[in-house]
Amino acid sequence: MSALDLPLNLSHLLLLSASALGAGALNAIAGGGSFLTFPALVWTGLPPIVANATSAVAVSPGYLGSALGFRRELAELPAARRHAEALICALGGLAGAGLLLVTPARLFSAAVPWLLLFATVLFALGPRLVAARRARDASMSMPSPSSSSASLRAQRLGLFAVAVYGGYFNGGLGILLMALYTLTGESSLNTANALKNLNSLVLSLLSVAAFAWAGAVAWPQALVMMVAATLGGFIGARLARRLPAAWMRTGVVLTGLAMTAAFLMRG
């Protein structure tokens, strides 16, 4: 029997639905939802590369639900910025998906815990890095137009790099996007969340199309999880405005560390 044709029993159905519901909500709040869906798929018997592709498909509608939940914040942003960032994320997502499809399964499996740990540590250090950046900016004079232009180029290069990562390994994508936006000067957590959800949706849709074309998706599992993730994304977007930012960050960091430890022990 092919790994793509594994049957869904009741316990698997409940586990995958619960993980997708939680992932949709977690992605809307602060990112890191694939820390739930990817391990759940692996533990139900899918190989890591198939589980990663299926997880990317499963959480992609949740980004739509959470982006709709932040439509007010998105409407306040310049359309030119939204379109430019969407294009960058689309190209990066396709590049990352293509890289995954040519990566040997054993190499990818060995890299999983370190990818999870990298994303988690960067997110945990985010507030300190932002504080250091603001302190440095406060000690400097008003930036010149040329320095502002350089900062914009650096931000877009960073966004492309994160999009490639997201297309290759969806786990921690939201965490990296949140870190990128806060490190590059976005002061509003809700605005950073809105951009993170919109751009995650764009790059995930393109990478999902590549995975589907390559036949790397377990569709019964993906379809069940897509429904749950969409509901979770809409619920999470509402919760994000009410939960303290410190709670959100702590929850994501603890989840990331737990999943890293689980995959290290599994290996």
C-alpha angles and dihedrals in degrees: 000000000000119000087239091059100055110142120243113234123188096264091050091047092052093045094049093045093050093046092049093048090051092044093053091051094044092049090052093049103043112326133259099106093137087064083076105036099042096054091043091056093046091049091052090058109270119135113249098254093048090044091051093049092045091047090053090053092046097054098039096087089049088065088057092052093048093044089054088050089058096042092121092058092044092051089057092059123087112266091225090060093048092049095046093049092046091055092048091050093047092054093044093048092053092048092050094047091051090051092052093051092057096042115107111248094235092052092050093048091052091049097050100087092045092050089051092047093048092053093046097048092048091051092047091052092045098098093049092048091049091049091050091049093050091048090052092047091049091055092052130074123251108300117251121239090255092054090048089052091050090050091053092050090049091050092051093047088051091049091052091050091050090047091053088051090048093052090048099042118007093195110109094006093130091046092055093046091050090049091049094051095046093046092051093054109273102148099184115079091201093053091048088049092050093051091044092054095044095048092042088055093051098047094040092053091054095045090045089054089053092049092048092049090052093049093240098130128097096216103192090056093041095052094050091049095045091063093049094044092052091054091045092051093055092047092047094052089058093047093049092071092053105040120085112252091235091058091051093050094046092050093051094047093049091048092049093049092048093051092046091053092047093053093045090053091045091054 
